[in-house]
Amino acid sequence: MTEDLRAVTGRIHSTESFGAVDGPGVRFIVFTQGCPLRCLYCHNPDSWKFSEGEERTAGALIDEILNYKNFISKGGVTLSGGDPLAQPEFSYALLSLCKENGLHTAVDTSGAIPLEHCQKAVDAADLLLLDIKEIDSADCKALTGQGNENALKLLDYCEQVGKPVWIRHVCLPGYTLRQEKLERLADFLKGYRCVEQVELIPFHQMGMYKWDYVDEPYQLKDTQTPTGAEMELARDIFEKRGLSVHG
């Protein structure tokens, strides 16, 4: 069984050996290649195309990861992207190998992949970092190219099976950084026992230069990063509803 898992191949964008912002503790991050969304604020558009990246086996990756086991033993391994659930068999294989070696695992996902295609990988993860892009499905489609139905179904499934979830939400001026939007999202999330914390991420321009690579227009070049006061107001909305907020 282990050898079968080791032989599964996937396409990898990059890795990071000492990540500190993608789950608890110090973590090894595997950025998979390929994403079905086209978020206007994406800072890794070079990870979109499924045909690019480096093909690697789950076995080769777990061997690399284990070189850092002493450093990540109190943290773990996070699969990010792209979207790792867009390569469900590979993600399942790598998550299973991590579990065999006593490593905590997390999956950072947009939830865009239908659950019926990725449930096995979801079940294999210890924690989901779920990006809720927008509370309104129509606005979510305008922002990302796809509605939010699959993401919300994934959250419901995590609630059903007791899978811990950290919600991630980008605060984008003119889009999601609006009081009524934030209040709707906070009211929606407060009923979920599986949601351990909410990470509010201020929009930034650090990935703007990468859009030249995909030869697509970057529509947010004039959008400003949220102020500290704006982020504090956003944080207050969630905390008043009993949600633990990070960021």
KEROPA-557017 format. One line per 3 residues: number of its first residue (from 1); their letters; for each residue x, y, z of N, C-alpha, C. Coordinates in nm, 3 decimals. Atoms other than C-alpha are relative to their C-alpha. Layout:
<pts>
NUM = a = X/Y/Z/X/Y/Z/X/Y/Z | ...
</pts>
This chain:
<pts>
1 = mte = 0.083/-0.121/0.000/0.000/0.000/0.000/0.086/0.126/0.000 | -0.087/-0.117/-0.006/0.275/0.245/0.094/0.071/0.022/-0.132 | -0.070/-0.014/0.127/0.464/0.175/-0.228/-0.095/0.052/-0.108
4 = dlr = 0.098/-0.052/0.096/0.145/0.236/-0.428/-0.019/0.150/0.020 | 0.016/-0.142/-0.028/0.102/0.572/-0.255/0.123/0.078/-0.046 | -0.124/-0.068/0.037/0.466/0.663/-0.315/0.010/0.021/-0.151
7 = avt = -0.013/-0.007/0.146/0.426/0.606/-0.688/-0.095/0.101/-0.064 | 0.097/-0.096/0.056/0.138/0.853/-0.734/0.072/0.130/-0.035 | -0.066/-0.122/0.046/0.249/1.156/-0.934/-0.094/0.120/0.004
10 = gri = 0.074/-0.126/0.005/0.141/1.518/-0.920/0.088/0.108/-0.057 | -0.075/-0.113/0.054/0.242/1.851/-1.062/0.015/0.106/0.109 | -0.035/-0.088/-0.112/0.418/2.084/-0.818/0.049/0.135/-0.052
13 = hst = -0.046/-0.135/0.034/0.462/2.459/-0.846/0.131/0.031/0.073 | -0.119/-0.029/-0.080/0.715/2.492/-0.561/-0.019/-0.057/0.139 | 0.008/0.040/-0.140/0.792/2.404/-0.200/0.066/0.106/0.087
16 = esf = -0.060/-0.090/-0.098/0.881/2.600/0.112/0.025/-0.081/0.126 | -0.037/0.091/-0.109/1.065/2.430/0.396/-0.034/0.054/0.138 | 0.025/-0.056/-0.133/0.991/2.671/0.683/-0.112/0.104/-0.005
19 = gav = 0.115/-0.090/0.004/0.645/2.820/0.642/-0.057/0.024/0.139 | 0.052/-0.034/-0.133/0.490/3.000/0.938/-0.139/0.060/-0.003 | 0.130/-0.065/0.008/0.156/3.129/0.809/-0.108/-0.089/-0.061
22 = dgp = 0.094/0.090/0.066/-0.017/2.824/0.660/-0.035/-0.118/0.089 | 0.034/0.104/-0.096/-0.138/2.633/0.963/0.080/0.017/0.127 | -0.066/-0.015/-0.130/-0.017/2.581/1.319/0.148/-0.039/-0.004
25 = gvr = -0.141/0.033/-0.013/0.355/2.590/1.393/0.079/0.021/-0.128 | -0.087/-0.006/0.118/0.647/2.573/1.150/-0.036/-0.118/-0.091 | 0.053/0.102/0.090/0.542/2.383/0.840/0.078/-0.006/-0.131
28 = fiv = -0.049/0.018/0.136/0.669/2.241/0.514/-0.119/0.020/-0.092 | 0.111/-0.032/0.089/0.452/2.384/0.236/0.026/-0.057/-0.138 | -0.005/0.049/0.137/0.386/2.206/-0.092/-0.104/0.077/-0.081
31 = ftq = 0.089/-0.076/0.087/0.240/2.438/-0.355/-0.025/-0.082/-0.127 | 0.032/0.079/0.118/0.063/2.227/-0.614/-0.031/0.091/-0.118 | 0.025/-0.075/0.122/0.016/2.337/-0.973/-0.144/-0.021/-0.045
34 = gcp = 0.134/0.010/0.057/-0.326/2.413/-1.119/-0.110/0.050/0.091 | 0.112/-0.053/-0.076/-0.632/2.604/-1.005/-0.115/0.029/-0.096 | 0.114/-0.026/0.088/-0.985/2.623/-1.153/-0.051/0.144/0.009
37 = lrc = 0.049/-0.136/-0.017/-1.040/2.980/-1.026/0.094/0.102/-0.066 | -0.078/-0.111/0.054/-0.922/3.311/-1.165/-0.028/0.124/0.085 | 0.028/-0.108/-0.094/-0.936/3.539/-0.862/0.069/0.129/-0.047
40 = lyc = -0.054/-0.128/0.046/-0.886/3.905/-0.949/0.123/0.040/0.080 | -0.111/-0.040/-0.086/-0.644/3.942/-0.656/0.107/-0.109/0.015 | -0.093/0.113/-0.016/-0.450/3.618/-0.708/0.145/0.048/-0.001
43 = hnp = -0.142/-0.036/-0.005/-0.084/3.655/-0.607/0.089/-0.112/-0.052 | -0.077/0.108/0.062/0.020/3.325/-0.771/-0.064/-0.043/-0.132 | 0.063/0.042/0.127/-0.132/3.332/-1.123/0.088/-0.096/-0.080
46 = dsw = -0.089/0.095/0.068/0.174/3.138/-1.239/-0.028/-0.144/0.044 | 0.036/0.136/-0.042/0.022/2.840/-1.055/-0.131/-0.047/-0.064 | 0.131/0.032/0.055/-0.300/2.840/-1.261/0.001/-0.123/-0.092
49 = kfs = 0.005/0.099/0.108/-0.211/2.616/-1.555/0.040/-0.139/0.048 | -0.025/0.136/-0.047/-0.236/2.244/-1.483/0.113/-0.068/-0.077 | -0.103/0.064/0.083/0.011/2.161/-1.761/0.141/0.040/0.039
52 = ege = -0.132/-0.050/-0.034/0.298/2.350/-1.601/0.046/-0.058/0.134 | -0.056/0.053/-0.124/0.507/2.291/-1.289/0.087/-0.121/-0.024 | -0.090/0.117/0.006/0.728/1.993/-1.210/-0.076/-0.125/0.044
55 = ert = 0.063/0.127/-0.039/0.597/1.636/-1.207/0.088/-0.072/0.101 | -0.074/0.070/-0.104/0.698/1.458/-0.888/-0.087/-0.109/0.059 | 0.075/0.105/-0.068/0.599/1.144/-0.704/-0.021/0.038/0.146
58 = aga = 0.024/-0.022/-0.143/0.448/1.149/-0.358/0.115/-0.055/0.083 | -0.113/0.059/-0.072/0.736/0.926/-0.250/0.120/0.092/0.004 | -0.113/-0.091/0.003/1.002/1.172/-0.362/-0.026/0.120/0.091
61 = lid = 0.032/-0.117/-0.083/0.822/1.455/-0.185/0.004/-0.033/0.149 | -0.003/0.033/-0.143/0.775/1.273/0.146/0.145/-0.022/0.044 | -0.142/0.016/-0.035/1.146/1.182/0.139/0.064/0.137/0.024
64 = eil = -0.053/-0.136/-0.018/1.229/1.552/0.097/-0.053/0.061/0.130 | 0.062/-0.055/-0.120/0.984/1.651/0.371/0.063/-0.057/0.126 | -0.054/0.064/-0.120/1.129/1.400/0.616/0.139/0.050/0.036
67 = nyk = -0.128/-0.062/-0.033/1.466/1.574/0.590/-0.017/0.113/0.101 | 0.029/-0.113/-0.089/1.298/1.854/0.788/-0.086/-0.040/0.119 | 0.095/0.045/-0.102/1.103/1.640/1.032/0.029/0.059/0.137
70 = nfi = -0.032/-0.056/-0.131/1.291/1.766/1.338/-0.046/0.144/0.014 | 0.036/-0.141/-0.004/1.208/2.125/1.245/-0.152/0.020/-0.004 | 0.145/-0.017/0.017/0.839/2.068/1.163/-0.080/-0.095/0.088
73 = skg = 0.067/0.102/-0.080/0.758/1.805/1.424/-0.113/0.058/0.086 | 0.106/-0.064/-0.077/0.551/2.056/1.625/-0.092/0.083/-0.089 | 0.085/-0.065/0.098/0.401/2.202/1.309/-0.059/-0.106/-0.092
76 = gvt = 0.047/0.105/0.090/0.350/1.981/1.008/0.021/0.036/-0.145 | -0.008/-0.016/0.145/0.288/1.983/0.634/-0.131/0.060/-0.048 | 0.119/-0.060/0.060/0.048/2.203/0.440/0.008/-0.013/-0.152
79 = lsg = 0.013/0.000/0.145/-0.066/2.143/0.083/-0.076/0.125/-0.039 | 0.061/-0.123/0.046/-0.141/2.472/-0.089/0.009/0.002/-0.151 | -0.003/0.002/0.145/-0.142/2.591/-0.446/0.007/0.138/-0.061
82 = gdp = 0.093/0.093/0.061/-0.291/2.641/-0.690/-0.107/-0.044/0.098 | 0.092/0.064/-0.094/-0.549/2.419/-0.527/0.031/-0.149/0.004 | -0.039/0.141/-0.008/-0.429/2.080/-0.401/-0.115/-0.097/-0.025
85 = laq = 0.112/0.091/0.021/-0.780/1.933/-0.417/-0.035/-0.015/-0.148 | 0.014/0.020/0.144/-0.765/1.977/-0.794/0.085/-0.118/-0.048 | -0.076/0.123/0.024/-0.514/1.687/-0.779/-0.030/-0.095/0.117
88 = pef = 0.044/0.070/-0.121/-0.710/1.471/-0.533/0.075/-0.129/0.029 | -0.068/0.127/-0.024/-0.533/1.138/-0.581/0.142/0.024/0.052 | -0.134/-0.034/-0.046/-0.189/1.292/-0.542/-0.005/0.056/0.141
91 = sya = 0.011/-0.058/-0.135/-0.299/1.496/-0.240/-0.030/-0.108/0.103 | 0.030/0.110/-0.092/-0.449/1.187/-0.079/0.124/-0.082/0.029 | -0.121/0.082/-0.018/-0.127/0.993/-0.136/0.099/0.070/0.091
94 = lls = -0.099/-0.071/-0.079/0.097/1.262/0.009/-0.048/0.020/0.144 | 0.054/-0.014/-0.135/-0.133/1.328/0.306/0.009/-0.131/0.077 | -0.007/0.132/-0.064/-0.144/0.955/0.381/0.142/-0.034/0.042
97 = lck = -0.140/0.027/-0.034/0.235/0.927/0.371/0.045/0.088/0.116 | -0.032/-0.087/-0.114/0.264/1.225/0.604/-0.056/-0.060/0.129 | 0.062/0.058/-0.118/0.024/1.058/0.845/0.077/-0.123/0.046
100 = eng = -0.078/0.117/-0.036/0.225/0.736/0.833/0.128/0.038/0.075 | -0.124/-0.046/-0.064/0.525/0.940/0.946/-0.025/0.097/0.115 | 0.032/-0.075/-0.120/0.344/1.115/1.230/-0.003/0.150/-0.016
103 = lht = 0.000/-0.143/0.026/0.316/1.457/1.066/-0.143/0.053/-0.011 | 0.129/-0.068/0.011/0.018/1.688/1.112/-0.013/0.056/-0.142 | 0.020/-0.047/0.137/-0.137/1.785/0.778/-0.114/0.101/-0.008
106 = avd = 0.104/-0.098/0.030/-0.339/2.077/0.649/-0.010/0.016/-0.151 | 0.024/-0.027/0.142/-0.492/2.152/0.310/-0.058/0.139/-0.013 | 0.048/-0.135/0.029/-0.530/2.511/0.191/-0.073/-0.006/-0.133
109 = tsg = 0.082/0.017/0.119/-0.816/2.514/-0.059/-0.104/0.109/-0.013 | 0.110/-0.092/0.027/-1.068/2.741/-0.223/-0.135/-0.069/0.015 | 0.126/0.074/-0.004/-1.327/2.465/-0.196/-0.071/-0.005/-0.133
112 = aip = 0.064/-0.006/0.132/-1.393/2.504/-0.568/-0.023/-0.137/-0.062 | 0.012/0.134/0.057/-1.353/2.132/-0.643/-0.121/-0.071/0.064 | 0.115/0.071/-0.058/-1.680/1.935/-0.599/0.045/-0.109/0.097
115 = leh = -0.039/0.093/-0.106/-1.666/1.722/-0.284/0.008/-0.144/-0.050 | -0.002/0.139/0.048/-1.744/1.402/-0.474/0.131/-0.035/-0.071 | -0.127/0.025/0.066/-1.411/1.441/-0.654/0.119/0.002/0.095
118 = cqk = -0.117/-0.020/-0.087/-1.192/1.514/-0.352/-0.023/-0.044/0.145 | 0.034/0.032/-0.138/-1.359/1.368/-0.042/0.108/-0.084/0.069 | -0.102/0.087/-0.061/-1.089/1.106/0.014/0.119/0.083/0.049
121 = avd = -0.110/-0.087/-0.042/-0.820/1.376/0.028/-0.042/0.087/0.118 | 0.051/-0.080/-0.112/-1.036/1.593/0.255/0.002/-0.084/0.128 | 0.005/0.088/-0.118/-1.085/1.299/0.492/0.141/-0.029/0.054
124 = aad = -0.136/0.035/-0.043/-0.709/1.235/0.501/0.071/0.116/0.070 | -0.065/-0.117/-0.060/-0.623/1.590/0.616/-0.043/0.018/0.145 | 0.034/-0.030/-0.139/-0.609/1.688/0.982/-0.073/0.133/0.014
127 = lll = 0.053/-0.136/-0.009/-0.711/2.048/0.912/-0.021/0.054/-0.140 | 0.021/-0.072/0.125/-0.864/2.248/0.628/0.016/0.149/0.022 | -0.006/-0.146/0.007/-0.767/2.607/0.556/-0.087/0.036/-0.119
130 = ldi = 0.100/-0.018/0.106/-1.078/2.702/0.359/-0.017/0.147/-0.033 | 0.015/-0.138/0.046/-1.082/3.021/0.156/-0.146/0.024/-0.041 | 0.132/-0.046/0.041/-1.431/3.166/0.154/0.021/0.132/-0.072
133 = kei = -0.033/-0.117/0.079/-1.391/3.414/-0.128/-0.105/0.111/0.014 | 0.112/-0.095/-0.003/-1.734/3.579/-0.108/-0.121/-0.070/0.058 | 0.120/0.060/-0.057/-2.055/3.518/0.085/-0.114/-0.005/-0.102
136 = dsa = 0.102/-0.002/0.104/-2.270/3.605/-0.218/0.052/-0.076/-0.122 | -0.051/0.086/0.107/-2.242/3.345/-0.495/0.019/0.076/-0.130 | -0.013/-0.076/0.125/-2.302/3.587/-0.783/0.123/0.090/0.005
139 = dck = -0.118/-0.085/-0.015/-2.039/3.828/-0.651/0.127/-0.085/0.003 | -0.114/0.091/-0.001/-1.808/3.532/-0.592/0.040/-0.037/-0.143 | -0.028/0.034/0.141/-1.839/3.439/-0.960/0.068/0.116/-0.070
142 = alt = -0.062/-0.118/0.061/-1.753/3.795/-1.062/0.144/0.017/0.048 | -0.132/-0.018/-0.060/-1.451/3.792/-0.831/0.097/-0.111/-0.037 | -0.087/0.117/0.016/-1.318/3.441/-0.901/-0.025/-0.082/-0.126
145 = gqg = 0.037/0.081/0.116/-1.494/3.300/-1.208/-0.090/-0.117/0.033 | 0.085/0.113/-0.043/-1.699/3.051/-1.004/-0.076/0.041/0.125 | 0.078/-0.027/-0.120/-1.976/3.067/-0.745/0.057/-0.071/0.122
148 = nen = -0.054/0.054/-0.126/-1.929/2.964/-0.382/-0.067/-0.128/0.047 | 0.078/0.115/-0.046/-2.161/2.663/-0.373/0.086/-0.117/0.045 | -0.085/0.114/-0.037/-1.886/2.399/-0.367/0.074/0.025/0.131
151 = alk = -0.071/-0.032/-0.125/-1.697/2.579/-0.091/-0.092/-0.013/0.120 | 0.094/0.009/-0.112/-2.005/2.603/0.128/-0.042/-0.144/0.026 | 0.029/0.142/-0.019/-2.087/2.236/0.067/0.115/-0.069/0.073
154 = lld = -0.117/0.057/-0.068/-1.733/2.149/0.175/-0.002/0.037/0.148 | 0.009/-0.042/-0.139/-1.778/2.352/0.492/-0.108/-0.078/0.074 | 0.106/0.080/-0.062/-2.105/2.173/0.563/0.047/-0.143/0.028
157 = yce = -0.052/0.136/-0.020/-1.930/1.839/0.518/0.095/-0.004/0.119 | -0.092/-0.005/-0.114/-1.657/1.939/0.763/-0.077/0.010/0.131 | 0.083/-0.009/-0.119/-1.925/2.033/1.013/-0.061/-0.135/0.034
160 = qvg = 0.063/0.130/-0.019/-2.093/1.698/0.963/0.095/-0.103/0.059 | -0.096/0.104/-0.043/-1.777/1.490/1.018/0.092/0.049/0.111 | -0.085/-0.052/-0.107/-1.611/1.718/1.276/0.142/0.030/-0.043
163 = kpv = -0.133/-0.035/0.050/-1.317/1.823/1.057/0.033/0.144/0.036 | -0.035/-0.138/-0.035/-1.140/2.131/1.200/0.025/0.085/-0.124 | -0.013/-0.093/0.112/-1.150/2.432/0.969/0.050/0.135/0.049
166 = wir = -0.037/-0.140/-0.015/-0.966/2.763/0.962/-0.048/0.071/-0.124 | 0.050/-0.076/0.114/-1.151/3.007/0.742/0.100/0.109/-0.036 | -0.081/-0.110/0.051/-0.947/3.244/0.526/-0.087/0.089/-0.088
169 = hvc = 0.083/-0.094/0.076/-1.102/3.557/0.378/0.082/0.124/-0.032 | -0.074/-0.118/0.044/-0.931/3.827/0.172/-0.091/0.122/0.006 | 0.074/-0.126/-0.012/-1.050/4.176/0.260/0.044/0.092/-0.114
172 = lpg = -0.032/-0.073/0.122/-1.058/4.351/-0.078/-0.086/0.126/-0.010 | 0.077/-0.125/0.010/-1.160/4.718/-0.087/-0.082/0.006/-0.129 | 0.089/-0.008/0.115/-1.457/4.776/-0.315/-0.072/-0.129/-0.031
175 = ytl = 0.060/0.131/0.025/-1.548/4.406/-0.308/-0.046/-0.061/0.133 | 0.038/0.071/-0.123/-1.542/4.208/0.016/0.016/0.086/0.125 | -0.022/-0.083/-0.118/-1.427/4.485/0.251/-0.112/0.104/0.012
178 = rqe = 0.118/-0.081/-0.021/-1.777/4.619/0.310/-0.069/-0.050/0.126 | 0.058/0.040/-0.128/-1.955/4.618/0.642/-0.110/-0.103/-0.018 | 0.113/0.093/0.016/-2.268/4.445/0.513/0.048/-0.138/-0.045
181 = kle = -0.055/0.128/0.044/-2.061/4.176/0.341/0.064/-0.074/0.117 | -0.068/0.062/-0.113/-1.849/4.110/0.648/-0.099/-0.048/0.105 | 0.102/0.039/-0.097/-2.154/4.100/0.874/-0.074/-0.126/-0.046
184 = rla = 0.067/0.120/0.052/-2.326/3.847/0.647/0.088/-0.122/0.013 | -0.091/0.114/-0.010/-2.019/3.626/0.640/0.016/-0.042/0.146 | -0.017/0.032/-0.142/-1.969/3.647/1.017/-0.125/-0.066/0.056
187 = dfl = 0.125/0.061/-0.047/-2.336/3.570/1.082/-0.013/-0.143/-0.052 | 0.006/0.134/0.059/-2.309/3.271/0.848/0.093/-0.096/0.072 | -0.102/0.089/-0.056/-1.993/3.131/1.006/-0.021/-0.030/0.148
190 = kgy = 0.007/0.015/-0.146/-2.086/3.174/1.372/-0.074/-0.126/0.043 | 0.074/0.121/-0.036/-2.311/2.868/1.363/0.077/-0.129/-0.021 | -0.078/0.120/0.031/-2.034/2.628/1.259/0.095/-0.033/0.116
193 = rcv = -0.089/0.043/-0.109/-1.869/2.436/1.542/0.138/-0.039/-0.052 | -0.128/0.046/0.056/-1.595/2.311/1.308/0.096/0.116/-0.026 | -0.084/-0.117/0.030/-1.466/2.666/1.247/0.076/0.040/0.126
196 = eqv = -0.082/-0.031/-0.116/-1.178/2.712/1.490/0.046/0.145/0.002 | -0.041/-0.140/0.005/-1.068/3.054/1.370/-0.025/0.055/-0.140 | 0.014/-0.070/0.127/-1.110/3.311/1.094/0.123/0.087/-0.021
199 = eli = -0.115/-0.083/0.033/-0.808/3.465/0.925/-0.043/0.105/-0.101 | 0.033/-0.111/0.089/-0.878/3.806/0.773/0.129/0.051/-0.063 | -0.123/-0.030/0.072/-0.618/3.875/0.506/-0.017/0.130/-0.077
202 = pfh = 0.011/-0.125/0.076/-0.567/4.232/0.384/0.053/-0.017/-0.142 | -0.046/0.000/0.139/-0.543/4.264/0.006/0.136/0.070/-0.011 | -0.130/-0.063/0.026/-0.192/4.342/-0.118/0.034/-0.012/-0.148
205 = qmg = -0.040/-0.005/0.142/-0.016/4.409/-0.448/0.127/-0.080/-0.027 | -0.132/0.062/0.013/0.287/4.184/-0.395/0.011/-0.097/-0.118 | -0.007/0.093/0.113/0.192/3.942/-0.674/-0.034/0.063/-0.133
208 = myk = 0.044/-0.067/0.123/0.099/4.204/-0.934/0.093/-0.028/-0.118 | -0.097/0.018/0.108/0.420/4.155/-1.134/-0.016/-0.135/-0.070 | 0.013/0.134/0.058/0.334/3.787/-1.191/-0.107/-0.006/-0.109
211 = wdy = 0.106/0.002/0.101/0.034/3.879/-1.404/0.055/0.017/-0.141 | -0.063/-0.009/0.132/0.270/3.960/-1.690/0.025/-0.140/-0.056 | -0.030/0.137/0.041/0.349/3.589/-1.697/-0.120/-0.066/-0.067
214 = vde = 0.120/0.066/0.055/-0.012/3.485/-1.769/-0.062/0.081/-0.113 | 0.046/-0.083/0.112/-0.061/3.765/-2.023/-0.150/0.030/0.009 | 0.138/-0.041/-0.023/-0.393/3.870/-1.870/0.000/0.134/0.073
217 = pyq = 0.002/-0.132/-0.065/-0.495/4.219/-1.756/-0.022/-0.011/0.150 | 0.016/-0.007/-0.145/-0.457/4.291/-1.387/-0.092/0.117/0.031 | 0.105/-0.101/-0.013/-0.770/4.480/-1.287/0.008/0.081/0.130
220 = lkd = 0.000/-0.062/-0.132/-0.673/4.588/-0.935/0.122/0.088/0.024 | -0.124/-0.076/-0.018/-0.362/4.798/-0.999/-0.021/0.130/0.076 | 0.027/-0.125/-0.071/-0.532/5.107/-0.854/-0.067/-0.023/0.136
223 = tqt = 0.065/0.032/-0.128/-0.680/4.927/-0.551/0.102/0.011/0.113 | -0.090/-0.022/-0.112/-0.527/5.028/-0.221/-0.008/-0.114/0.102 | 0.000/0.094/-0.112/-0.426/4.798/0.063/-0.086/0.057/0.113
226 = ptg = 0.083/-0.051/-0.111/-0.676/4.822/0.354/0.084/0.065/0.109 | -0.068/-0.064/-0.112/-0.578/5.052/0.636/-0.011/-0.086/0.125 | 0.009/0.070/-0.127/-0.516/4.927/0.986/-0.135/0.018/0.065
229 = aem = 0.132/-0.027/-0.058/-0.838/5.092/1.097/-0.109/-0.083/-0.067 | 0.099/0.080/0.073/-1.037/4.915/0.826/0.008/-0.147/0.041 | -0.015/0.139/-0.041/-0.894/4.578/0.924/-0.046/-0.021/0.144
232 = ela = 0.046/0.010/-0.138/-0.965/4.646/1.291/-0.153/-0.003/0.006 | 0.146/0.002/0.005/-1.330/4.721/1.209/-0.050/-0.136/-0.049 | 0.038/0.132/0.050/-1.350/4.398/1.010/0.016/-0.106/0.109
235 = rdi = -0.026/0.095/-0.109/-1.197/4.203/1.297/-0.109/0.009/0.107 | 0.100/-0.022/-0.104/-1.445/4.356/1.541/-0.134/-0.064/-0.037 | 0.126/0.060/0.045/-1.740/4.236/1.331/-0.004/-0.149/0.032
238 = fek = -0.005/0.145/-0.024/-1.630/3.874/1.364/0.010/-0.032/0.149 | -0.016/0.027/-0.143/-1.522/3.890/1.726/-0.128/0.025/0.077 | 0.127/-0.026/-0.068/-1.856/4.038/1.830/-0.097/-0.115/-0.015
241 = rgl = 0.086/0.116/0.021/-2.015/3.722/1.696/0.062/-0.128/0.056 | -0.059/0.113/-0.071/-1.793/3.499/1.905/0.101/-0.080/-0.079 | -0.096/0.071/0.082/-1.551/3.400/1.631/0.142/0.043/0.037
244 = svh = -0.140/-0.029/-0.026/-1.178/3.375/1.698/0.064/0.049/-0.127 | -0.052/-0.064/0.120/-1.000/3.605/1.455/0.151/0.007/0.006 | -0.144/-0.013/0.016/-0.643/3.589/1.333/0.025/0.094/-0.116
247 = g = -0.030/-0.093/0.108/-0.491/3.865/1.123/-0.054/0.138/0.030
</pts>
